[in-house]
């Protein structure tokens, strides 16, 4: 499930970063925490896939104006879907029935009703006065009294109190301000409450709304980088002393709202990037490494040769290039350990003339030798490997630094990371990939025209071919793996049968090769869960398409959906009862090599003969033949899916006659493979053709 953090007008970059960092600290790996824009909330079918939607601190009025059209969706998400709304500071104001901010102050006053109405009363602030936008002048370390008697201090700047919160049956006051408020926090003349409500949890329909006035999500480690003198002198020291209690409080309020938190928040989070190690298949090692190195030096005007390394500036990153795994790894790793991951240079270590592949003691979770042992010796694709144990993003590194991308020899590089600190998906979503998720980006170069047929090449197909290659790699990993229930969801995701559904329906897979027709098409959404997604970035380099196929596959992480390891365990239980040899667990290196092997073959077939030679196999491994869908942009017309066009890779849907699941009207729709605009399980945006 997703936890969506709103990043639109009204939010401040600092608030968004604090929210995302804190939520990832507590919620990984059970949820994918990512930022979303108003466009995403308007156009994406997010409600069925999200556990929570979060509005950070900032300014409430822009939320009101920009989010007007999605407020009914947010209310439905909480009321009907059982979702969770979390509002920090400005998000807390936004989630109430009425806002009274700086009432009577002509320069700051914001007074008016709000439509979300999760808190049925008034939010009033600033609780401690002296507020100024874009300033820390009103900031303080505010004392918070938790309902269990715990007290601690947390960051506060302009937040509200929840007026007479104790009077509402659906509201639980989780914490109060320990300091005296400068605004009236009760309008009830009979109230005996002595402290203003600072954090409340509201029951709303099937869901919950967690609203805060202060900022318990703010972390001292991020505030430490704020150069404001008041933060440094008056606030930071207090917050550091109170950090253990803040962490306990955050875990408590998130758990109380219904989210599952990990046991050790942030304990496994890496603090710095690690060196990138470059290796090549032994047969062509010198040729591939030299070609890449020479291209970098010749293509980049800013390339600067230092005493022990080379440097150049990419579009978004600074690169340091070293030579010698054993000689340089420790010193380069030490250099990066002192750098902020967001600002850290990217260090690539090439082999020395005497070295072959990176030794195991420095290559983290990845065995280069094992990968190249399984890679087809004739392969070009995947023959140059760039690995980092802790990286930003395999896709972003290459896509945003064009000089680096242009220097890679054609159809060679696979970039792999064990932990991605800023993994990217469709819709600009960003998250941390934990260990157990195989993150990779393959670099492909395709001609504009097939040299064999002379036909134009449609790059849209590459996403289909990549998912077909990965699906084949999984099913062909070892004898018995053909029973693992993975299938392709159009256009570029891999889904696996949900183990819960499998057990509830008493399905048996052993020896079946998994016939997905055992699952009714009407059950696709509850039956399957996502285990892999593909992001394709297309560039035009040196007269060819340069495609980056970024993919994350859940190999062994048990959350947030399922993994290949989970299915190996399930099948091994059945195999043990049948007295069959147990299936081996997935080795990431072998799986990636098989993925590259399959991709090489499928791409050659596609370039030489077109889509018609690969589509039959694609259809055998996808979920959608004869699936009935709703076309949301054509009056909710019903249609049946029949395949993919061979020219531009568009989904073919035949409109159904009213009341029939088989008879068609003759109208045909071609549907764009745009993952940002539809949910194939619920509705589609389409373009009609005649």
C-alpha positions as CSV (number, residue, x, y, z in Angstrom):
1,X,0.0,0.0,0.0
2,X,1.0,3.6,-0.6
3,X,1.3,6.5,1.8
4,X,0.9,9.6,-0.3
5,X,2.5,12.9,0.8
6,X,1.0,16.0,-0.9
7,X,3.6,18.2,-2.5
8,X,1.8,21.1,-4.1
9,X,1.3,24.8,-3.7
10,X,1.2,25.7,0.0
11,X,3.7,23.2,1.1
12,X,7.2,24.2,2.0
13,X,10.2,22.1,0.8
14,X,11.4,21.7,4.4
15,X,8.0,20.4,5.7
16,X,7.7,17.9,2.8
17,X,11.2,16.6,3.5
18,X,10.6,16.2,7.2
19,X,7.3,14.4,6.6
20,X,8.7,12.0,4.0
21,X,11.8,11.3,6.1
22,X,9.9,10.6,9.3
23,X,7.2,8.4,7.6
24,X,9.8,6.3,5.8
25,X,11.7,5.9,9.1
26,X,8.6,4.4,10.7
27,X,6.6,2.8,7.9
28,X,9.2,1.1,5.7
29,X,9.0,-1.6,4.4
30,X,5.3,-2.0,5.0
31,X,4.3,1.0,2.9
32,X,5.7,2.9,-0.1
33,X,6.0,6.5,1.0
34,X,6.0,8.9,-2.0
35,X,5.1,12.5,-2.9
36,X,2.1,13.3,-5.1
37,X,0.9,16.4,-6.9
38,X,-2.6,17.7,-7.4
39,X,-2.6,16.2,-10.9
40,X,-1.9,12.8,-9.5
41,X,-4.8,13.1,-7.0
42,X,-7.1,14.3,-9.7
43,X,-6.3,11.8,-12.4
44,X,-4.9,8.7,-10.7
45,X,-7.1,5.9,-9.2
46,X,-5.2,6.3,-5.9
47,X,-7.9,5.7,-3.4
48,X,-7.9,1.9,-3.6
49,X,-4.2,1.7,-3.5
50,X,-3.4,4.1,-0.6
51,X,-3.4,3.5,3.1
52,X,-3.0,7.2,4.0
53,X,-2.8,10.7,2.5
54,X,-0.7,13.3,4.2
55,X,-0.8,17.1,4.1
56,X,2.4,18.7,5.5
57,X,3.0,22.1,7.0
58,X,3.0,25.2,5.0
59,X,-0.1,27.4,4.2
60,X,-3.6,26.3,4.4
61,X,-5.2,28.7,1.9
62,X,-3.4,27.3,-1.2
63,X,-4.6,23.9,-0.1
64,X,-8.2,25.2,-0.1
65,X,-8.0,26.7,-3.6
66,X,-5.9,24.1,-5.3
67,X,-7.5,21.0,-3.8
68,X,-11.2,22.0,-4.2
69,X,-11.9,19.4,-6.8
70,X,-10.3,16.6,-4.9
71,X,-11.8,17.3,-1.5
72,X,-14.8,14.9,-2.3
73,X,-12.2,12.2,-3.2
74,X,-10.3,12.7,0.1
75,X,-13.5,12.6,2.1
76,X,-14.6,9.4,0.3
77,X,-11.2,7.9,0.8
78,X,-11.5,8.3,4.5
79,X,-15.3,7.7,5.0
80,X,-15.8,4.9,2.5
81,X,-12.4,3.3,1.8
82,X,-11.3,3.4,5.5
83,X,-8.3,5.5,4.6
84,X,-6.3,7.7,6.9
85,X,-5.9,11.4,6.6
86,X,-2.8,12.9,8.4
87,X,-2.4,16.7,8.6
88,X,0.6,18.3,10.2
89,X,0.2,22.0,11.2
90,X,-1.3,23.5,8.0
91,X,-2.6,20.1,7.1
92,X,-4.3,20.1,10.5
93,X,-5.9,23.4,9.8
94,X,-7.0,22.1,6.4
95,X,-8.6,19.0,8.0
96,X,-10.9,20.9,10.3
97,X,-14.4,22.4,10.0
98,X,-13.3,26.0,10.5
99,X,-10.0,27.9,10.7
100,X,-9.4,30.9,12.9
101,X,-5.8,32.0,12.3
102,X,-4.4,35.3,13.7
103,X,-8.0,36.6,14.0
104,X,-8.0,40.3,14.3
105,X,-4.5,40.8,12.8
106,X,-5.0,42.6,9.4
107,X,-1.8,41.3,8.0
108,X,-2.1,37.6,8.9
109,X,-5.8,36.9,9.6
110,X,-7.2,33.7,7.9
111,X,-10.8,32.9,9.0
112,X,-13.3,30.7,7.3
113,X,-15.0,27.3,7.0
114,X,-13.3,24.3,5.6
115,X,-14.8,21.4,3.6
116,X,-12.9,18.3,4.8
117,X,-14.5,18.7,8.3
118,X,-12.6,15.7,9.8
119,X,-12.3,17.6,13.1
120,X,-15.9,18.9,13.6
121,X,-14.9,22.0,15.4
122,X,-12.5,25.0,15.1
123,X,-8.8,25.0,14.8
124,X,-7.4,28.2,16.2
125,X,-3.9,29.6,16.2
126,X,-1.2,30.4,16.3
127,X,-1.2,29.0,19.8
128,X,1.8,31.0,20.9
129,X,1.6,34.1,18.7
130,X,4.6,35.9,17.2
131,X,4.2,34.1,13.9
132,X,5.8,35.2,10.6
133,X,5.7,33.4,7.3
134,X,9.0,32.1,5.9
135,X,10.7,32.8,9.2
136,X,11.7,31.1,12.4
137,X,10.9,34.1,14.6
138,X,7.9,32.4,16.0
139,X,9.4,28.9,16.2
140,X,10.0,27.2,19.5
141,X,10.5,23.9,21.2
142,X,7.0,23.4,22.5
143,X,6.3,21.2,25.5
144,X,3.8,18.4,24.7
145,X,1.8,16.4,27.3
146,X,0.8,13.0,26.1
147,X,-2.4,11.3,27.4
148,X,-0.3,8.6,29.1
149,X,1.5,11.2,31.2
150,X,4.7,11.4,29.1
151,X,6.1,14.9,28.4
152,X,8.5,16.0,25.7
153,X,9.3,19.0,23.5
154,X,9.0,19.2,19.8
155,X,9.3,21.8,17.0
156,X,6.4,24.3,16.7
157,X,5.9,27.2,14.3
158,X,2.4,28.7,13.9
159,X,0.4,25.6,14.6
160,X,-3.2,25.4,16.0
161,X,-5.1,24.0,18.9
162,X,-8.3,22.1,18.5
163,X,-11.0,24.1,20.2
164,X,-13.2,22.1,22.7
165,X,-11.9,18.9,21.2
166,X,-13.1,17.0,24.3
167,X,-16.8,17.8,23.5
168,X,-16.9,15.7,20.3
169,X,-17.7,12.0,20.6
170,X,-15.6,11.1,17.5
171,X,-12.5,12.9,18.7
172,X,-9.7,11.6,20.9
173,X,-7.2,14.1,22.4
174,X,-3.9,12.3,22.1
175,X,-1.7,15.2,23.4
176,X,-2.0,18.7,24.8
177,X,0.3,21.7,24.9
178,X,2.2,21.9,28.1
179,X,2.9,25.7,27.8
180,X,0.2,28.3,28.3
181,X,-1.6,29.2,25.0
182,X,-2.0,32.8,24.0
183,X,-5.3,32.0,22.2
184,X,-8.6,30.9,23.6
185,X,-8.7,27.1,23.3
186,X,-12.3,26.7,24.7
187,X,-15.5,28.5,23.8
188,X,-17.4,26.5,26.4
189,X,-18.0,28.6,29.5
190,X,-18.3,25.4,31.6
191,X,-15.1,23.9,30.4
192,X,-12.5,23.0,33.1
193,X,-9.8,21.9,30.6
194,X,-6.5,23.6,31.5
195,X,-4.4,22.8,28.4
196,X,-5.1,23.3,24.7
197,X,-5.5,20.2,22.6
198,X,-2.4,19.8,20.4
199,X,-2.9,16.5,18.6
200,X,-6.3,14.8,17.9
201,X,-7.4,11.5,16.3
202,X,-10.9,11.7,14.7
203,X,-13.0,8.7,13.7
204,X,-14.6,9.5,10.4
205,X,-16.8,6.8,8.8
206,X,-14.6,3.8,8.2
207,X,-11.4,5.8,8.5
208,X,-9.4,8.1,10.7
209,X,-8.0,11.6,10.6
210,X,-4.8,12.4,12.6
211,X,-4.4,16.2,13.0
212,X,-1.5,18.0,14.8
213,X,-0.8,21.6,15.6
214,X,2.9,21.2,16.4
215,X,5.4,19.4,14.2
216,X,6.3,16.0,15.8
217,X,7.4,14.8,12.4
218,X,10.3,17.3,12.3
219,X,13.7,15.6,12.9
220,X,16.7,17.3,14.5
221,X,19.1,15.8,12.0
222,X,17.4,17.8,9.2
223,X,16.9,20.9,11.3
224,X,20.6,20.8,12.1
225,X,21.2,21.9,8.6
226,X,19.1,25.0,9.0
227,X,21.4,28.0,9.5
228,X,18.9,30.2,11.3
229,X,20.5,31.4,14.6
230,X,17.4,30.9,16.7
231,X,17.1,27.3,15.6
232,X,20.8,26.7,16.4
233,X,20.9,28.5,19.7
234,X,17.4,28.0,21.3
235,X,15.7,25.1,19.7
236,X,18.0,22.4,18.3
237,X,19.6,21.4,21.6
238,X,16.3,20.9,23.3
239,X,15.0,18.8,20.4
240,X,18.0,16.6,20.5
241,X,17.5,15.9,24.2
242,X,13.9,15.0,23.5
243,X,14.5,12.9,20.4
244,X,13.9,9.5,22.0
245,X,10.5,10.6,23.3
246,X,9.6,12.2,20.0
247,X,10.3,9.0,18.2
248,X,8.1,7.1,20.7
249,X,5.3,9.6,20.2
250,X,5.5,9.5,16.4
251,X,5.3,5.7,16.4
252,X,2.3,5.8,18.9
253,X,0.2,8.3,16.9
254,X,0.9,6.5,13.6
255,X,0.0,3.2,15.1
256,X,-3.1,4.7,16.7
257,X,-4.3,5.9,13.3
258,X,-4.1,2.4,11.9
259,X,-0.7,2.3,10.2
260,X,1.7,-0.6,10.8
261,X,5.1,0.6,12.1
262,X,8.4,-1.2,12.1
263,X,10.0,-2.2,15.3
264,X,13.2,-0.2,15.0
265,X,12.6,3.1,13.3
266,X,15.4,4.1,11.0
267,X,17.8,1.6,12.5
268,X,18.8,0.2,9.1
269,X,18.8,3.4,7.2
270,X,22.1,4.2,5.5
271,X,23.6,7.5,6.3
272,X,25.8,7.9,3.2
273,X,26.3,6.8,-0.4
274,X,28.9,4.1,-1.2
275,X,31.3,3.9,-4.1
276,X,30.0,2.7,-7.5
277,X,32.0,-0.3,-8.7
278,X,32.5,-0.8,-12.5
279,X,33.0,-4.3,-13.8
280,X,32.8,-6.0,-17.3
281,X,32.4,-9.5,-18.6
282,X,35.9,-11.0,-18.5
283,X,36.1,-11.8,-22.2
284,X,35.7,-8.1,-23.2
285,X,36.8,-6.5,-20.0
286,X,39.7,-4.3,-21.3
287,X,37.7,-3.3,-24.4
288,X,34.5,-2.3,-22.6
289,X,36.2,-0.5,-19.7
290,X,38.6,1.4,-22.0
291,X,35.8,2.5,-24.3
292,X,33.7,3.9,-21.5
293,X,36.7,5.6,-19.9
294,X,37.9,7.1,-23.2
295,X,34.4,8.3,-24.0
296,X,34.2,10.1,-20.7
297,X,37.5,11.9,-21.2
298,X,36.8,12.8,-24.8
299,X,33.1,13.8,-24.6
300,X,33.3,16.0,-21.5
301,X,34.9,19.4,-21.8
302,X,35.0,19.8,-18.0
303,X,36.8,16.6,-17.4
304,X,39.6,17.4,-15.0
305,X,42.5,15.1,-14.2
306,X,43.6,15.3,-10.5
307,X,46.6,13.6,-8.8
308,X,44.7,10.4,-8.1
309,X,41.4,10.6,-9.9
310,X,39.4,12.3,-12.6
311,X,36.5,14.8,-12.0
312,X,33.7,16.1,-14.1
313,X,30.4,17.9,-13.6
314,X,27.3,16.2,-14.9
315,X,23.9,17.9,-15.3
316,X,22.9,17.3,-11.7
317,X,25.8,15.5,-10.1
318,X,29.5,15.8,-9.6
319,X,31.5,12.7,-10.5
320,X,34.9,11.4,-9.2
321,X,36.5,8.6,-11.1
322,X,39.2,6.4,-9.5
323,X,41.2,3.3,-10.7
324,X,41.9,0.3,-8.5
325,X,39.3,-1.5,-6.4
326,X,41.6,-2.7,-3.6
327,X,43.7,0.5,-3.5
328,X,40.9,3.0,-3.6
329,X,37.8,1.5,-2.1
330,X,38.4,2.3,1.6
331,X,39.6,5.9,1.1
332,X,36.7,6.7,-1.3
333,X,34.1,5.1,1.0
334,X,35.6,7.2,3.9
335,X,35.3,10.3,1.8
336,X,31.6,9.7,1.0
337,X,30.8,8.9,4.7
338,X,31.3,12.6,5.5
339,X,29.0,13.8,2.7
340,X,25.2,14.5,2.9
341,X,23.6,11.9,0.5
342,X,21.7,14.7,-1.2
343,X,24.9,16.6,-2.0
344,X,27.4,13.8,-2.2
345,X,29.6,13.4,-5.3
346,X,29.1,10.1,-7.2
347,X,32.4,8.1,-7.0
348,X,33.0,5.4,-9.6
349,X,35.9,3.0,-9.2
350,X,37.3,1.4,-12.3
351,X,39.5,-1.8,-12.2
352,X,43.3,-1.4,-12.5
353,X,45.0,-3.1,-15.3
354,X,45.8,-6.1,-13.1
355,X,42.3,-6.5,-11.7
356,X,39.4,-8.4,-13.2
357,X,36.2,-8.0,-11.0
358,X,35.6,-6.3,-7.7
359,X,36.5,-8.7,-4.8
360,X,33.6,-9.9,-2.6
361,X,34.8,-8.1,0.5
362,X,34.1,-4.7,-1.0
363,X,31.1,-5.5,-3.3
364,X,28.4,-5.4,-0.6
365,X,25.5,-7.7,-1.4
366,X,26.5,-8.3,-5.0
367,X,28.7,-11.0,-6.4
368,X,30.1,-9.8,-9.7
369,X,31.6,-13.2,-10.6
370,X,28.3,-15.0,-10.1
371,X,26.5,-12.5,-12.3
372,X,29.0,-12.9,-15.2
373,X,29.0,-16.6,-14.8
374,X,25.3,-16.7,-15.7
375,X,25.4,-14.0,-18.3
376,X,25.5,-15.3,-21.8
377,X,29.1,-14.9,-23.1
378,X,27.7,-13.5,-26.4
379,X,25.6,-10.9,-24.7
380,X,26.1,-7.2,-25.3
381,X,23.2,-6.2,-23.1
382,X,24.3,-6.2,-19.5
383,X,28.0,-6.8,-20.3
384,X,29.1,-3.7,-18.4
385,X,28.0,-3.6,-14.8
386,X,27.9,-0.6,-12.4
387,X,27.0,-1.5,-8.9
388,X,26.6,0.4,-5.7
389,X,25.5,-0.9,-2.3
390,X,23.8,2.5,-1.3
391,X,22.9,4.8,-4.2
392,X,20.4,7.5,-5.0
393,X,18.6,6.0,-7.9
394,X,19.8,3.7,-10.7
395,X,17.5,5.5,-13.2
396,X,17.9,9.1,-12.1
397,X,21.7,8.9,-12.1
398,X,21.8,8.0,-15.7
399,X,18.8,10.0,-16.9
400,X,19.7,13.3,-15.4
401,X,23.4,13.3,-16.3
402,X,23.4,13.2,-20.1
403,X,27.2,13.4,-20.5
404,X,27.5,10.2,-18.5
405,X,24.8,8.5,-20.5
406,X,26.3,9.5,-23.9
407,X,29.6,8.0,-22.9
408,X,28.3,4.5,-22.2
409,X,29.1,2.0,-25.1
410,X,25.9,1.0,-26.9
411,X,23.7,-1.7,-25.4
412,X,26.1,-2.6,-22.5
413,X,25.4,-1.1,-19.1
414,X,23.3,-2.5,-16.3
415,X,23.3,-0.3,-13.2
416,X,22.4,-2.1,-10.0
417,X,21.9,-0.9,-6.4
418,X,21.1,-2.8,-3.2
419,X,19.5,0.2,-1.4
420,X,18.1,3.2,-3.3
421,X,17.6,6.3,-1.3
422,X,15.5,8.0,-4.0
423,X,14.0,5.3,-6.1
424,X,11.7,6.7,-8.8
425,X,8.5,5.6,-10.3
426,X,5.8,7.0,-12.5
427,X,4.2,10.3,-11.6
428,X,7.5,11.5,-10.1
429,X,7.0,9.2,-7.1
430,X,10.1,8.8,-4.9
431,X,10.8,6.2,-2.2
432,X,13.5,4.3,-0.5
433,X,14.1,0.8,-1.8
434,X,15.2,-1.4,1.1
435,X,17.3,-4.5,0.9
436,X,15.4,-7.3,-0.7
437,X,14.2,-5.2,-3.6
438,X,16.4,-5.7,-6.7
439,X,16.8,-2.2,-8.2
440,X,18.3,-2.1,-11.7
441,X,18.4,0.1,-14.8
442,X,19.5,-1.3,-18.2
443,X,20.7,1.1,-20.9
444,X,19.6,0.1,-24.4
445,X,20.3,1.8,-27.7
446,X,17.8,1.2,-30.5
447,X,18.0,2.4,-34.2
448,X,15.1,4.5,-35.5
449,X,14.6,2.0,-38.3
450,X,15.1,-1.8,-38.5
451,X,18.2,-2.5,-40.5
452,X,16.6,-5.8,-41.7
453,X,13.0,-4.7,-42.6
454,X,13.4,-0.9,-43.0
455,X,10.3,-0.4,-40.8
456,X,10.2,2.3,-38.2
457,X,10.8,1.0,-34.6
458,X,8.3,2.0,-32.0
459,X,10.0,2.4,-28.6
460,X,6.7,2.0,-26.8
461,X,7.2,-1.7,-27.2
462,X,10.4,-1.8,-25.2
463,X,8.4,-1.7,-21.9
464,X,6.5,-4.8,-22.9
465,X,9.6,-6.6,-24.0
466,X,11.4,-5.8,-20.8
467,X,8.6,-7.2,-18.6
468,X,8.4,-10.2,-20.8
469,X,12.1,-10.8,-20.4
470,X,11.9,-10.4,-16.6
471,X,8.9,-12.7,-16.4
472,X,10.7,-15.4,-18.5
473,X,13.8,-15.0,-16.3
474,X,11.8,-15.7,-13.1
475,X,9.9,-18.7,-14.6
476,X,13.1,-20.1,-16.0
477,X,15.2,-19.5,-13.0
478,X,15.3,-23.2,-12.0
479,X,13.1,-26.3,-12.6
480,X,9.9,-25.8,-10.6
481,X,10.0,-22.0,-10.9
482,X,7.4,-22.2,-13.7
483,X,4.9,-22.8,-10.9
484,X,5.5,-19.3,-9.4
485,X,2.4,-17.3,-10.2
486,X,3.8,-14.2,-11.8
487,X,2.1,-12.5,-14.8
488,X,2.4,-9.2,-16.7
489,X,0.0,-6.4,-16.0
490,X,-0.2,-4.1,-19.0
491,X,1.8,-2.1,-19.8
492,X,4.8,-2.5,-17.6
493,X,4.3,-4.1,-14.2
494,X,4.7,-7.7,-12.9
495,X,2.1,-9.0,-10.6
496,X,2.0,-12.1,-8.4
497,X,-0.9,-14.0,-7.0
498,X,-1.6,-12.8,-3.5
499,X,-0.8,-15.6,-1.1
500,X,-3.9,-14.7,0.9
501,X,-6.1,-15.2,-2.1
502,X,-4.2,-18.4,-3.0
503,X,-5.0,-19.9,0.4
504,X,-8.6,-18.7,0.7
505,X,-9.4,-20.2,-2.7
506,X,-7.4,-23.4,-2.0
507,X,-5.6,-23.2,-5.3
508,X,-2.9,-25.7,-6.0
509,X,0.1,-24.7,-8.2
510,X,2.5,-27.6,-7.9
511,X,3.3,-29.0,-11.3
512,X,0.8,-26.8,-13.1
513,X,3.1,-24.2,-14.6
514,X,0.5,-21.8,-13.1
515,X,-2.4,-21.6,-15.4
516,X,-3.7,-18.1,-14.6
517,X,-7.1,-19.0,-16.0
518,X,-7.7,-20.6,-12.6
519,X,-8.3,-17.0,-11.4
520,X,-11.5,-15.5,-12.8
521,X,-10.9,-12.2,-14.7
522,X,-13.4,-10.5,-12.4
523,X,-11.0,-11.4,-9.5
524,X,-7.9,-9.8,-11.0
525,X,-7.7,-6.9,-8.6
526,X,-8.1,-8.9,-5.3
527,X,-6.2,-11.9,-6.6
528,X,-3.0,-10.2,-7.7
529,X,-0.5,-7.8,-6.0
530,X,2.4,-5.9,-7.6
531,X,5.9,-7.2,-7.1
532,X,7.7,-5.2,-9.9
533,X,7.3,-2.0,-11.9
534,X,9.2,-0.6,-14.8
535,X,10.0,3.1,-15.5
536,X,11.2,3.9,-19.1
537,X,13.1,7.1,-19.8
538,X,13.7,7.8,-23.4
539,X,16.5,10.0,-24.7
540,X,17.9,10.6,-28.2
541,X,21.7,10.1,-28.3
542,X,24.0,10.0,-31.3
543,X,21.2,9.4,-33.8
544,X,19.7,6.5,-31.8
545,X,17.1,6.0,-29.1
546,X,18.8,5.7,-25.7
547,X,16.4,3.9,-23.4
548,X,16.7,3.5,-19.6
549,X,14.7,0.6,-18.3
550,X,14.5,1.1,-14.5
551,X,13.0,-1.8,-12.7
552,X,12.5,-2.7,-9.0
553,X,11.6,-6.3,-8.2
554,X,10.6,-7.5,-4.7
555,X,12.9,-10.5,-4.4
556,X,12.8,-11.1,-0.6
557,X,11.3,-8.1,1.2
558,X,8.1,-9.2,2.9
559,X,6.4,-5.9,2.6
560,X,4.3,-4.1,1.4
561,X,2.9,-6.8,-0.9
562,X,4.6,-10.2,-1.4
563,X,7.9,-11.4,-2.8
564,X,9.5,-14.2,-4.8
565,X,10.9,-15.6,-1.6
566,X,7.4,-15.9,-0.2
567,X,6.3,-17.9,-3.1
568,X,9.3,-20.2,-3.0
569,X,8.5,-20.9,0.6
570,X,4.8,-21.7,-0.3
571,X,5.8,-24.0,-3.1
572,X,8.5,-25.7,-1.0
573,X,5.8,-26.6,1.6
574,X,3.9,-28.3,-1.2
575,X,7.0,-29.9,-2.6
576,X,8.0,-31.3,0.7
577,X,4.6,-33.0,1.1
578,X,5.0,-34.4,-2.4
579,X,8.6,-35.5,-1.6
580,X,10.1,-33.3,-4.3
581,X,13.4,-31.5,-4.0
582,X,13.1,-28.0,-2.6
583,X,13.4,-25.0,-4.9
584,X,16.5,-22.8,-4.4
585,X,16.1,-19.3,-3.2
586,X,16.7,-16.5,-5.7
587,X,20.2,-15.2,-6.1
588,X,19.8,-11.6,-7.4
589,X,22.9,-11.9,-9.6
590,X,21.7,-15.0,-11.4
591,X,18.2,-13.5,-11.9
592,X,19.6,-10.3,-13.4
593,X,21.8,-12.2,-15.7
594,X,18.9,-14.3,-16.9
595,X,16.9,-11.1,-17.4
596,X,19.7,-9.6,-19.5
597,X,19.9,-12.9,-21.5
598,X,16.2,-12.9,-22.3
599,X,16.2,-9.2,-23.0
600,X,19.0,-9.6,-25.6
601,X,17.1,-12.3,-27.5
602,X,13.7,-10.6,-27.4
603,X,15.1,-7.3,-28.5
604,X,16.9,-8.8,-31.5
605,X,13.7,-10.6,-32.5
606,X,11.8,-7.3,-32.2
607,X,14.3,-5.2,-34.2
608,X,14.6,-7.8,-37.0
609,X,11.0,-8.9,-37.3
610,X,8.8,-6.5,-35.5
611,X,6.2,-7.0,-32.7
612,X,4.4,-9.8,-34.4
613,X,7.0,-12.3,-33.4
614,X,7.0,-11.5,-29.7
615,X,3.4,-10.7,-29.0
616,X,2.1,-14.3,-28.9
617,X,4.5,-15.1,-26.0
618,X,3.6,-11.8,-24.3
619,X,-0.1,-12.7,-24.5
620,X,0.6,-16.1,-22.8
621,X,2.1,-14.3,-19.8
622,X,-0.2,-11.3,-19.5
623,X,-3.4,-11.0,-17.5
624,X,-5.8,-9.3,-19.8
625,X,-7.0,-11.5,-22.7
626,X,-10.8,-11.1,-22.8
627,X,-10.8,-9.0,-19.7
628,X,-13.8,-6.7,-19.5
629,X,-13.0,-3.1,-18.5
630,X,-14.8,0.2,-18.1
631,X,-13.8,3.1,-20.4
632,X,-14.2,6.0,-18.0
633,X,-13.7,8.7,-20.7
634,X,-16.4,7.3,-22.9
635,X,-19.5,7.4,-20.7
636,X,-18.3,4.4,-18.8
637,X,-18.8,2.2,-21.8
638,X,-17.8,-1.5,-21.3
639,X,-15.3,-3.1,-23.5
640,X,-13.4,-6.4,-23.9
641,X,-9.7,-6.5,-24.4
642,X,-8.3,-8.3,-27.4
643,X,-4.6,-7.5,-27.7
644,X,-2.1,-4.9,-28.6
645,X,-1.6,-3.1,-32.0
646,X,1.6,-4.1,-33.8
647,X,2.5,-0.6,-34.9
648,X,2.3,1.6,-31.8
649,X,1.7,-0.9,-29.0
650,X,-1.8,0.4,-28.1
651,X,-4.3,-1.8,-26.2
652,X,-7.2,-3.0,-28.4
653,X,-10.6,-2.8,-26.7
654,X,-13.9,-3.8,-28.5
655,X,-17.0,-2.0,-27.1
656,X,-19.6,-4.5,-25.8
657,X,-23.3,-4.4,-26.4
658,X,-25.4,-3.4,-23.4
659,X,-26.0,-6.3,-21.2
660,X,-23.5,-8.6,-23.0
661,X,-20.1,-9.9,-22.1
662,X,-19.4,-11.3,-25.6
663,X,-21.2,-9.4,-28.3
664,X,-19.6,-6.2,-29.6
665,X,-20.9,-3.1,-31.2
666,X,-18.2,-2.8,-33.8
667,X,-16.6,0.2,-32.1
668,X,-12.9,-0.3,-31.4
669,X,-10.8,1.7,-28.9
670,X,-7.0,2.0,-28.9
671,X,-5.8,2.7,-25.5
672,X,-2.5,4.6,-24.8
673,X,0.0,2.9,-22.5
674,X,0.2,5.8,-20.1
675,X,0.6,4.5,-16.6
676,X,-0.2,7.9,-15.1
677,X,-3.7,8.1,-16.5
678,X,-5.5,4.9,-15.8
679,X,-6.0,1.8,-13.7
680,X,-6.6,-1.1,-16.0
681,X,-8.4,-3.0,-13.2
682,X,-10.9,-0.2,-12.7
683,X,-11.1,2.2,-15.7
684,X,-9.2,3.4,-18.7
685,X,-8.6,6.7,-20.6
686,X,-8.8,5.8,-24.3
687,X,-8.7,7.2,-27.8
688,X,-11.3,6.0,-30.2
689,X,-10.3,4.9,-33.7
690,X,-12.4,4.0,-36.7
